[in-house]
Amino acid sequence: MKRILIFHPYLATYRVDLYNKLADDYEVEVLLTGSSAELKTLGFNLEKVNAKAKFKYTYYNKGLYFGRHLISSIFIRTIKRFKPDIILAHEYGINTIIAILAKPFFHYKLFITCDDSIQMAKEYSSTRKKLRQYITKHINGELVVSKETQSYLSDIFPKKNFIYFPIIQNDNILYENIIKSSQIAIGYKDKYHLHNKKILLYVGRFVEVKNLPLLLKAYSQIANKENILVMVGDGMLKETLKNLIKELKLEDQVLMTGALSGEQLYAWYYLADVFTLTSTREAFGAVVNEALVGGCFAVVSDHAGASTLINKENGYVFESGNCNDLKNKLQKSLDKNTKQHISKMPKSFNDFYADLTLNFNN
């Protein structure tokens, strides 16, 4: 059985399913090197994600950090001990550079992940472009989360292999969890008087980059007694958003639930008719995958990497910052979509996984 060694800062909901799937077909070990300070800022319960792991993993944060990148001999020591056939390193960081330098001595294939949206990929500084060029030259392949980013990098590096693998969960597992939340969803309907209402859903942090004032302004132009905007999350802009809701006279048509996770969150995916992500900058936006699996129609900013998941059947992509475009596409979505508990993902997790392992095994 081939061995895969993975470098990443921490286990995350959006990657643990991939690692578990790899562990079915390979011997997998994961080295996690996020700093203690970074781990404290994560917007999810890390212990719950760790508990899902079906592979060996180690958190290691002893050494010098350059930004969020650990400088340590732990990478070489782990490579020497584990003797991987394949390394999957994280982004254009120090872990990847070390894997490149060690590659001639240990003879493995080296792949990296790159979570850049097309917007982010095009905005590199000259120094970062040089780093990307150096790293790309020395790897066997790169996992990218956007079809547009894949096309863009393929044009720059035509001889290199860019593999489209978005930030998604195993839809079979996720769908089952969403369906299991149906009783909680029924409780929400009663508690919040949601019967016969169309539900527009946002899930995420209340921070500037999510452009939530734009969402509220667009929604204020189409709000009526037949629909409601549910905002699941928390963050530094919470009071600002509450004040804007009052200013726009939306107190009876916007519900703020606070941050939720697990079945409490899945119940909203079960209920919602339309999901929206309005970010001005978003590497991906894993919540879009969750909403699509839950059967939601989606309206997504063109500055979010997850817009790559949207097609004519499952949603609209709107121009970031364009209130009128957002308003019109939200209205169309609410008018024509009634909830059906059928996944709207354009391609299954298993299909993406088959494409990835074909590259690993070649």
C-alpha positions as a printed Julia matrix, in Angstrom:
362×3 Matrix{Float64}:
   0.0    0.0     0.0
   1.35   3.44   -0.96
   2.04   5.95    1.78
   0.79   9.54    1.74
   2.17  12.18    4.1
   0.09  15.34    4.45
   1.24  18.72    5.79
  -1.46  21.16    6.96
  -1.91  23.69    9.8
  -4.87  21.83   11.4
  -7.66  19.38   10.66
 -10.69  21.13    9.22
 -14.23  20.02    8.43
 -13.67  20.76    4.76
 -10.64  18.45    4.47
 -11.1   15.66    7.03
 -13.44  13.74    4.68
 -10.77  13.77    1.98
  -8.11  12.51    4.38
 -10.44   9.78    5.64
 -11.18   8.69    2.08
  -7.46   8.6     1.28
  -6.95   6.46    4.38
  -9.21   3.82    2.83
  -6.83   3.44   -0.11
  -3.43   4.49    1.24
  -1.48   4.51    4.47
  -1.98   8.11    5.57
  -0.21  10.24    8.15
  -0.91  13.93    8.74
   1.47  16.44   10.31
  -0.33  19.55   11.6
   1.8   22.59   12.37
  -0.54  25.5    13.06
   0.55  27.73   15.92
  -1.33  27.76   19.23
  -2.44  31.32   18.5
  -3.88  30.31   15.12
  -5.72  27.31   16.53
  -7.45  29.57   19.07
  -8.95  31.71   16.28
 -10.65  28.89   14.35
 -14.36  29.32   13.84
 -15.25  25.69   14.57
 -14.83  23.07   17.29
 -11.42  21.58   16.53
 -11.85  18.7    18.98
 -14.99  17.51   17.18
 -13.19  17.57   13.84
 -10.18  15.74   15.3
 -12.54  13.04   16.56
 -13.64  12.3    12.97
 -10.11  11.34   11.87
  -9.6    7.73   10.76
  -5.86   8.19   10.21
  -2.8    8.97   12.29
  -2.25  12.67   12.89
   0.13  14.75   15.02
  -0.05  18.37   16.09
   3.4   19.92   16.39
   4.07  23.6    17.12
   7.55  23.72   18.66
   9.91  26.02   16.85
  10.13  29.36   15.12
   7.18  30.76   13.18
   7.51  33.02   10.17
   4.02  34.43   10.0
   1.85  31.3    10.18
   4.61  29.06    8.79
   6.62  26.8    11.11
  10.38  26.59   10.56
  11.39  23.23   12.02
  13.26  20.02   11.33
  10.04  18.13   12.12
   9.22  17.99    8.41
  12.47  16.23    7.5
  12.29  13.97   10.54
   8.77  12.89    9.64
   9.69  12.28    6.0
  12.7   10.19    7.03
  10.65   8.1     9.47
   7.47   7.63    7.41
   9.13   7.17    3.99
   6.17   8.47    1.94
   5.49   7.67   -1.68
   3.49  10.89   -1.98
   3.55  14.14   -0.02
   0.58  16.5    -0.11
   1.93  19.83    1.16
   0.02  23.01    1.97
   0.13  26.07   -0.3
   3.32  27.95   -1.23
   4.72  27.78    2.28
   7.82  26.69    4.13
   6.49  23.13    4.47
   6.37  22.92    0.67
   9.85  24.38    0.19
  11.29  21.86    2.65
   9.5   19.03    0.8
  11.01  20.26   -2.48
  14.53  20.37   -1.03
  14.18  16.87    0.47
  12.6   15.32   -2.62
  15.86  14.27   -4.4
  16.96  12.36   -1.29
  13.71  10.51   -0.52
  12.21  10.07   -4.02
   8.5   10.78   -3.52
   5.9   12.53   -5.65
   5.03  15.99   -4.38
   1.6   17.56   -4.72
   0.39  20.75   -3.05
  -2.95  22.35   -2.28
  -3.72  25.89   -3.4
  -6.92  27.44   -2.05
  -6.8   30.63   -4.16
  -9.9   31.94   -5.87
  -9.27  33.33   -9.35
  -9.28  36.85   -7.87
  -6.57  35.92   -5.37
  -4.49  34.02   -7.94
  -4.36  37.09  -10.17
  -3.44  39.54   -7.4
  -0.05  38.06   -6.4
   2.78  40.46   -5.69
   5.93  40.13   -7.82
   7.72  38.36   -4.94
   4.89  35.88   -4.46
   4.73  35.24   -8.21
   8.41  34.27   -8.14
   7.75  31.94   -5.21
   4.82  30.36   -7.08
   6.99  29.91  -10.16
   9.77  28.22   -8.18
   7.42  25.87   -6.34
   5.34  24.98   -9.4
   8.5   24.05  -11.27
   9.41  21.4    -8.68
   6.1   19.66   -7.94
   4.18  16.85   -9.62
   0.79  18.46   -9.34
  -1.34  21.09   -7.63
  -4.86  20.78   -6.22
  -6.85  23.94   -6.95
 -10.33  24.79   -5.69
 -11.62  26.67   -8.73
 -12.0   25.78  -12.39
 -11.11  29.37  -13.25
  -7.92  29.18  -11.18
  -7.1   25.87  -12.84
  -7.44  27.44  -16.29
  -5.46  30.54  -15.31
  -2.51  28.6   -13.88
  -2.55  26.12  -16.77
  -2.06  29.04  -19.15
   0.93  30.29  -17.14
   2.44  26.82  -16.59
   1.23  24.73  -19.57
   3.49  21.77  -18.76
   2.24  21.41  -15.18
  -0.67  19.41  -13.79
  -3.43  21.37  -12.03
  -6.16  19.19  -10.5
  -9.57  20.69   -9.8
 -10.63  19.57   -6.32
 -12.88  22.11   -4.57
 -13.21  22.44   -0.8
 -16.03  19.96   -0.32
 -17.2   17.39    2.16
 -18.26  13.83    1.41
 -21.79  14.51    0.21
 -23.09  11.09    1.27
 -22.11  11.73    4.9
 -23.14  15.38    4.88
 -26.52  14.72    3.26
 -27.3   12.04    5.84
 -26.46  14.46    8.67
 -28.67  17.17    7.17
 -31.62  14.81    6.78
 -31.16  13.62   10.38
 -31.69  17.23   11.54
 -35.29  17.29   10.28
 -36.85  17.21   13.76
 -34.77  20.19   14.85
 -35.83  21.92   11.63
 -39.49  21.34   12.47
 -38.8   22.87   15.88
 -37.29  25.94   14.2
 -40.4   26.31   12.04
 -42.61  26.38   15.09
 -40.31  28.51   17.24
 -39.73  31.21   14.61
 -43.14  31.01   12.85
 -41.62  29.98    9.53
 -44.51  27.96    8.11
 -45.31  28.99    4.52
 -42.27  31.28    4.37
 -39.44  31.17    1.86
 -36.12  31.14    3.72
 -33.01  32.96    2.48
 -29.97  31.76    4.45
 -26.52  33.15    5.2
 -23.98  31.18    7.26
 -20.62  32.6     8.29
 -18.72  35.2    10.25
 -20.01  38.73   10.68
 -16.9   40.43    9.31
 -16.24  43.09    6.69
 -15.07  40.78    3.9
 -18.45  38.98    3.88
 -20.12  42.23    2.72
 -23.24  41.66    4.81
 -24.43  45.29    4.61
 -24.8   44.72    0.85
 -26.89  41.62    1.55
 -29.16  43.52    3.93
 -29.57  46.45    1.52
 -30.38  44.13   -1.39
 -32.78  42.1     0.71
 -34.55  45.21    2.0
 -35.69  45.89   -1.58
 -37.41  42.51   -1.96
 -38.42  41.67    1.62
 -42.07  40.8     2.24
 -44.2   38.75    4.6
 -43.71  35.64    2.48
 -39.95  35.38    3.05
 -37.33  35.81    5.75
 -33.56  36.22    5.85
 -31.85  33.95    8.4
 -28.3   34.92    9.36
 -26.37  32.19   11.19
 -23.11  33.42   12.69
 -21.41  35.96   14.88
 -18.54  38.42   14.75
 -17.26  41.92   15.29
 -19.89  43.52   13.01
 -22.86  42.08   14.87
 -23.99  45.36   16.46
 -23.39  47.27   13.21
 -25.62  44.81   11.38
 -28.31  45.03   14.07
 -28.35  48.81   13.69
 -28.58  48.52    9.9
 -31.48  46.09   10.24
 -33.33  48.69   12.33
 -32.44  51.46    9.88
 -33.81  49.39    6.98
 -36.93  48.45    9.01
 -36.18  44.74    8.68
 -36.64  43.76   12.34
 -39.51  41.38   11.51
 -37.87  39.94    8.4
 -34.33  39.12    9.52
 -33.5   36.44   12.07
 -30.04  36.34   13.64
 -29.48  32.98   15.34
 -25.91  33.34   16.59
 -23.14  30.91   15.66
 -24.3   27.31   15.26
 -22.64  24.01   14.4
 -23.51  20.36   13.94
 -27.18  19.4    13.77
 -28.26  22.88   14.95
 -26.68  24.28   11.77
 -27.67  21.39    9.5
 -31.32  22.05   10.33
 -31.09  25.43    8.6
 -29.67  23.81    5.47
 -32.62  21.41    5.68
 -35.1   24.3     5.84
 -33.64  27.0     3.58
 -34.83  27.51    0.03
 -32.01  29.83   -1.05
 -28.49  30.31    0.27
 -26.27  33.32   -0.36
 -22.6   34.23    0.04
 -21.84  37.87   -0.75
 -18.1   38.08    0.01
 -15.8   40.63   -1.6
 -12.89  38.21   -1.16
 -13.2   34.51   -0.37
 -10.65  31.78   -1.11
 -13.54  29.33   -1.42
 -16.51  29.32    0.93
 -17.14  25.77    2.15
 -20.64  26.74    3.31
 -21.76  26.83   -0.34
 -20.99  23.13   -0.66
 -22.94  22.44    2.54
 -25.93  24.44    1.32
 -25.99  22.78   -2.11
 -25.85  19.3    -0.57
 -28.77  20.38    1.61
 -30.78  21.15   -1.52
 -30.54  24.95   -1.39
 -30.43  27.08   -4.53
 -27.4   29.39   -4.17
 -26.57  32.99   -5.06
 -22.8   33.46   -4.8
 -20.39  36.35   -5.32
 -18.04  36.05   -8.29
 -15.21  36.86   -5.83
 -15.81  33.62   -3.91
 -13.98  30.52   -5.06
 -17.14  28.49   -4.44
 -18.79  30.23   -7.4
 -17.09  27.44   -9.37
 -19.78  25.09   -8.02
 -22.63  27.14   -9.49
 -24.32  26.3   -12.79
 -27.63  27.09  -14.48
 -29.42  24.39  -12.5
 -28.32  25.2    -8.95
 -27.86  28.95   -8.64
 -26.64  32.31   -9.84
 -23.28  34.06   -9.66
 -23.6   37.81   -9.1
 -21.11  40.63   -9.59
 -19.39  41.33   -6.26
 -20.49  44.65   -4.79
 -23.35  45.1    -7.27
 -26.45  45.58   -5.12
 -28.86  45.62   -8.04
 -27.46  42.4    -9.51
 -27.66  40.71   -6.11
 -31.21  41.94   -5.52
 -32.44  40.69   -8.89
 -30.87  37.25   -8.5
 -32.13  36.85   -4.96
 -35.63  37.75   -6.15
 -35.49  35.28   -9.05
 -34.22  32.57   -6.74
 -36.92  33.07   -4.11
 -39.63  33.25   -6.77
 -38.78  30.04   -8.57
 -37.34  27.74   -5.92
 -39.27  25.65   -3.42
 -37.25  23.41   -1.16
 -36.53  19.89   -2.35
 -34.29  17.66   -0.27
 -32.09  16.67   -3.19
 -28.41  17.61   -3.45
 -27.68  20.34   -5.98
 -23.94  19.67   -6.17
 -22.8   19.53   -9.82
 -20.46  16.61   -9.15
 -20.12  14.17   -6.27
 -17.27  13.96   -3.79
 -16.5   10.44   -5.0
 -16.16  11.64   -8.61
 -13.74  14.39   -7.58
 -11.84  11.86   -5.49
 -11.53   9.45   -8.44
  -9.97  12.25  -10.51
  -7.49  13.01   -7.74
  -6.33   9.45   -7.12
  -5.91   8.9   -10.85
  -3.29  11.65  -10.71
  -1.72  10.24   -7.55
  -1.39   6.77   -9.06
  -0.03   7.75  -12.47
